Amino acid sequence: MVLELTVFVAVLVAVSAGCLVPAKWLPPLPNDKFMHFMAYAGLALLAGRIARTDSQHLLWLAGLLALGWVIEILQNMVPGRRFCWRDMAANAGGIAFAAAISVISTYVHLM
């Protein structure tokens, strides 16, 4: 669990930093929404490995969604960045995708 938590924190810092730097510091992004989806799916999968119970897992997922919202709000203070509902939708989609994978893998494991 220590490894998963360490990787989670490292990825979280990288995602947060990438979302909060001025737009002119970033290279052209081929598909921003896909990057949001994958970043939050990865974080959600790691959170699922860290959580010990289903209720803890749900709290981790809700926390990731709230974090995405806070980051989007903070982007309004960063030059060249702004709040984007499509980014939030991509974040939520990544979290939901990871949650679905977690449920399916648990179901298959129990069979």
C-alpha positions as CSV (number, residue, x, y, z in Angstrom):
1,M,0.0,0.0,0.0
2,V,2.9,2.4,0.6
3,L,4.0,2.0,-3.0
4,E,0.5,2.8,-4.3
5,L,0.2,5.8,-2.0
6,T,3.6,7.1,-3.1
7,V,2.7,6.7,-6.8
8,F,-0.7,8.3,-6.2
9,V,0.9,11.4,-4.6
10,A,3.5,11.7,-7.4
11,V,0.8,11.4,-10.1
12,L,-1.5,13.8,-8.2
13,V,1.3,16.4,-8.0
14,A,2.2,16.0,-11.7
15,V,-1.5,16.3,-12.8
16,S,-2.1,19.3,-10.5
17,A,1.1,21.1,-11.7
18,G,0.3,20.4,-15.3
19,C,-3.2,21.9,-14.8
20,L,-2.0,25.0,-13.0
21,V,0.9,26.3,-15.1
22,P,0.3,29.1,-17.6
23,A,-0.9,27.9,-21.0
24,K,2.1,29.4,-22.7
25,W,4.4,27.1,-20.8
26,L,2.7,24.0,-22.3
27,P,3.3,22.4,-25.7
28,P,0.4,22.1,-28.0
29,L,-1.8,19.3,-26.6
30,P,-3.1,16.8,-29.2
31,N,-6.2,15.8,-27.2
32,D,-6.7,17.7,-23.9
33,K,-9.9,15.9,-22.9
34,F,-8.3,12.5,-23.4
35,M,-5.4,13.5,-21.2
36,H,-7.9,14.6,-18.5
37,F,-9.8,11.3,-18.8
38,M,-6.7,9.2,-18.5
39,A,-5.1,11.2,-15.7
40,Y,-8.3,10.9,-13.5
41,A,-8.8,7.3,-14.5
42,G,-5.3,6.5,-13.4
43,L,-5.7,8.4,-10.1
44,A,-9.0,6.6,-9.5
45,L,-7.5,3.2,-10.2
46,L,-4.7,4.0,-7.7
47,A,-7.2,5.2,-5.2
48,G,-9.1,1.9,-5.5
49,R,-5.9,0.1,-4.6
50,I,-5.4,2.3,-1.6
51,A,-8.9,2.1,-0.2
52,R,-9.6,-0.8,2.1
53,T,-13.4,-0.7,2.0
54,D,-16.1,0.2,-0.6
55,S,-17.1,3.3,1.4
56,Q,-13.4,4.4,1.5
57,H,-13.2,3.8,-2.2
58,L,-16.3,6.0,-2.8
59,L,-14.8,8.7,-0.6
60,W,-11.6,8.6,-2.6
61,L,-13.5,8.9,-5.9
62,A,-15.6,11.8,-4.6
63,G,-12.5,13.5,-3.4
64,L,-10.9,13.2,-6.8
65,L,-14.0,14.7,-8.5
66,A,-13.9,17.6,-5.9
67,L,-10.2,18.0,-6.6
68,G,-10.8,18.3,-10.3
69,W,-13.4,21.0,-9.6
70,V,-11.1,22.9,-7.4
71,I,-8.3,22.7,-9.9
72,E,-10.6,24.0,-12.7
73,I,-11.7,26.9,-10.4
74,L,-8.0,27.7,-9.7
75,Q,-7.3,27.8,-13.4
76,N,-9.2,31.0,-13.6
77,M,-6.3,32.7,-11.8
78,V,-3.6,31.2,-14.1
79,P,-2.8,33.3,-17.3
80,G,-4.2,31.7,-20.4
81,R,-6.3,29.1,-18.5
82,R,-9.9,29.0,-17.5
83,F,-12.6,26.8,-16.0
84,C,-13.9,24.3,-18.6
85,W,-16.9,22.1,-18.0
86,R,-15.7,19.7,-20.7
87,D,-12.5,19.1,-18.7
88,M,-14.7,18.4,-15.7
89,A,-16.8,15.9,-17.8
90,A,-13.6,14.2,-18.9
91,N,-12.4,14.0,-15.3
92,A,-15.7,12.5,-14.2
93,G,-15.7,10.1,-17.1
94,G,-12.2,8.9,-16.2
95,I,-13.3,8.4,-12.6
96,A,-16.4,6.5,-13.6
97,F,-14.5,4.4,-16.1
98,A,-12.0,3.4,-13.3
99,A,-14.9,2.7,-10.9
100,A,-16.6,0.5,-13.5
101,I,-13.3,-1.5,-14.0
102,S,-13.0,-1.9,-10.3
103,V,-16.5,-3.2,-10.0
104,I,-16.1,-5.6,-12.9
105,S,-12.8,-6.9,-11.7
106,T,-14.3,-7.5,-8.3
107,Y,-17.2,-9.3,-9.8
108,V,-15.0,-11.5,-12.1
109,H,-12.7,-12.2,-9.1
110,L,-15.7,-13.5,-7.1
111,M,-16.8,-15.9,-9.8
